[in-house]
Each structure stands twice: as C-alpha cells, then as structure tokens.
C-alpha cells in the first residue's frame, strides 16, 4: 500500500505536490483548531480594567478558593457557570476594593487612642475619597485623585484658615468647559470654607484645565459683549440697522480681600442710678414726770433736740464698647464700565449727510446710561458721537454712498446684469440651432397623394401644414385611414436627396 502511494506521489508534478501539501496543512490546522475549541471551557469575564493592586488582591482570593481562571490583558476570566457565584463571594470580602476610601476610614478609628490630629487627618482623607468616588461616576473619567489643603487652625486665632484643593483626573476623551466648572463647584461646595476659585482641575495628559476662569475666556469680555449686544439692539431701533456701532469695556475686580474692623465707643453709657438718702435723730433730755409737766408750755424748758440729714447721690457708670466688623470681598465685582457709541449722520434726500442734533444725541446718551447701569461715582464713562460712516467706493469717481445716493446701480450690478443677458442670449441661440426635422423634400410622391389636412404641395416640394399643426401629429392621426398614402409620404421623407434626384 505504501509502495503504491510512493509511486503515485512520484508520478505527481511539482504543482500537484504543492497543492496536495497545502491541502494537508489546511486540514491539519482545522483539526487542531477543532480540538482546541472542543477542549476549552466556556469562560466569562469576571472583572476588567482594575488597577494592579486591586487585581492582585482579586487573584489571591481566587487562588485561595481554588478557582480556575485565566488572565487576558486587563480582564480576568472564570468559568461561565461560576461567574455570578464568584462575584457574590468576592463582594462579601469587599473585593475588588474601591480605589478611593471614603467615610469608612472613620470607622477604623479607636476612640480611646485617637488624638485630635489623627482624627483631623483621617477626616480629610475620607473627604477626599468621597469626592473622588463622585468624580469617578462621571462619564469618561478613569481615575480621580483629590487633595485638600487646610491651614493649621489655632484656637487662639481669629483669622480663618484658607483652604485650597487640587483635582487630578485621567480622562482620555477630555473634558468640556462646563464639566470642568462643575468639578470645581462640586469640590468647593463639598468642603466648608473652600472657594471655587481655589480649586485647580488637572488632566494627566493635558495639564491644567482651570485657573481663575473655568471657561477659558475672561468674564469681563463676556460682560462687555452682552452690553454691546443690548445697546446695539436698542440703538438700531432708532437709527436703523447698520447705522450704529457700540464698543464696551468692563473692568472686573479679580482680587479677593478680607477686611476686619473694630470700632470703640468710649462715651457709651452702660447704666445710670440716682440714690436719695435721708436720716433724722430726735432726743428728749428730761424724761421724768414732775410738776413741770403741768405748767404752761412757755414756762417750761425745752429739753428736746432734733437732727435731720438728707443726702442725694446720682451715679452714672460708663464702659468702653467695641464693634467688630468683618467684610470679605470676592472676585467678580464690576469696578468700571466704559461705553463708546458711534451713530451715523442723517442722510438727506439729495444724498448728503448732516450731523444729528444735540437733543437727539442727549436722548441717546440717556438711553445708553439707563440700559448699561452707569455709575459715575465709580468712574464709568459713556461717549456718544454722530459721524458719517465711510462707504467703500466701487469705481473711480463714484460717490461714497453708492447706488442709494445717485439712483444708478453699482458697476458690479451692471456686470451681473450683462452676464445674465449674455447667458440668456446664448441659451436662445442654442435652442434655435437645434436640428429640426427636415420637411423639405423633392416631389417624389404621386401627384394625387393627399392625406387629409396634410398635402404635398405641387411644384414646391414642401409639406404645408394645415391649421399650423404638427405634420407628424397629422401623419399619425391619418395613418389609420389611408395607410398607403402615409407610407408613401414617410418614404419620401426618409429618402436621401441625392437618391431622390
């Protein structure tokens, strides 16, 4: 048998041998693939995208349980029938561990051995972890880390400690302006005493995403654009569209100030009291009963003595009083507004321009001040002027007012009209030069050939349509009545001129 196979193999050509070898290799690869697929188990994804530390803890737990698993890239695969059970088991062990720990850190503190510094450090760690967890729920955020800086607060210090924060994010798709602003305010509102301007958002790939302004454009420019749009809409209602130009400038305070003031009132009356004291003494020197008591009053000796004392005291108590006042000035306050308004002069019927009168300019100035909220005490300035607008000249010698002043169209309009006329003329010439059916033939049909309303004129060699109708339409309509005549006429149309001659 092998000898016969060798003989057959030896009789094959080189091309046949190559084809047979390729077929055998393909068959072997197919068999190996089928055996591999048959022997492999059905696996399902357990977890993917974990950081190395969490993935290592997860694999250690699977090894402890004796679970067969496989690792492919950043994914961990387990048998499909055991996936749900393993997830519940790992969740009971708090696996995979969250990347950021939050308030559960406070549960690990021992109340007897924890100092105030230890509790403060753990509290801020928990706060940072909770904010990072919230940021991780945002679409596209792969990793988040929050750092909060707090000053050393002293019990004997009246000054409030300043807080700052930095948020580091890993976002491959990037963040929009509104998302950056939302992150800043989310962090600021989660920490008491933290201002949104003190939060910096940092992308690991793009660097700093926010500084003083989250949207990347100065707030003063936005305020100025809003003022310009409002004033332009107001002025164009009077002077017309395109006859007013407005430029505004807004200076915004970017400083943050904190003022502390204490005022004393030394003449402040705290209490006032008036005391009136009276005292009296009365004494009798002869206290015995004698005959002198029966004598008239004038004959007896005055043995009594009286003493009366009165004292009036007014007491007023003064105390030094004090008033403490703390003022915090945040950035964003408007310090100064400058507005410049230019309106076009009035156009007369003859095309000339005259400046607007002072009364109208004063009315426009009052409108601008009222719409902008001008406060002269802070240095706001409003300037309203009436000047003629410059118009570009289309041709040499043309007036600056263009076609609206002299009633003539600009040269560009003339050129456009001429081009349109040339296009119409070319189209008409093209249509007239289209090849029409040649109705002129030499007279080859019999003299008595007559087809209803269509007849062959003798001596002229032309078909004369009756009633100015289409000869082809008449030919079709009469072909059913006299087919032989219609065939003769059609044959004469199709016959070449030299052949008919």
ABEGO torsion letter per residue (X at the ends): XAAAAAAAAAABBAAAAAAAAAAAAAAAAAAAAAAAAAABBBBBBABBGBBAAAAAAAAAAAAAAGBBBBBBEABBBBBAAAAAAAAAAAAAAGOBBBABBBAAAAAABBAAABBAAAAAAAAAAAAAAAAAAAAAABBGBABBBBBBBBBBBBAABABBBBBBBBBBBBBAAEBBAAAAAAAAAAAAAABBGBBAAABBBBBAAAEBABBABAAGBBAAAAAAAAAAAAAAAAAAAAAEBGABBBBBBBBBBABBBBBBBBBBBAABBABBBBBBBBBBBBBBABABBBAAAABBAAABBBABBBBBBBBBBBBBBBBBBBBBBBBBBBBGBBABBBBBBBBBBBBBAAGBBBBBBAAAAAAAAAAAAAAAGBBAAAGBBBBBBBBBBBBBBABBGBBAAEAAAAGBBBAAAAAAAAAAAAAAAAAAAAAAABBBBBABBBBABBAABBBEABBBBBGAGBBBBBGGBBAAAAAAAAAAABAAAAAAAAAAAABBAAAAX
